[in-house]
Amino acid sequence: MKFVRQERADAADLVRCWAQAEPARTLINLQRIPVLVMQAEASYHATYDQCTVAYLRQARVSVRFVRLADVGIKGNGHMLMLEKNNLDIAAVADRWLRETVEKRD
């Protein structure tokens, strides 16, 4: 496989992403599995989660990217299940799961 790097990051506080050189390979084993990526503001992943999402989309994986701050859940770190507002975070995942499962049934 060959990879290419973004010329510049999507924003000043984000890293430059790597992608597959075209034509990109498909991740066929993940194509039928919906994926949710939730990003917390203070997670060490916050600077590059968008790269993971872009890579999966390029490989034709169905992925939903939720920045918790965009849905009003602010200030969390990487270990979401340990946060004081973990039930709010779980509700976001539960809502996505219900919507996704209902579409598939």
URVENQUI-V705699 format. One record per helix or strand. SS is the DSSP state (a for helix, b for strand). FROM is the first residue (numbers start at 1). TO is the last residue. If there is no record, write none. Layout:
ss=[SS/SS]
from=[FROM/FROM]
to=[TO/TO]
This chain:
ss=[b/b/a/b/a/b/a/a/a]
from=[3/18/28/35/49/63/68/80/86]
to=[5/20/30/39/58/67/71/82/104]
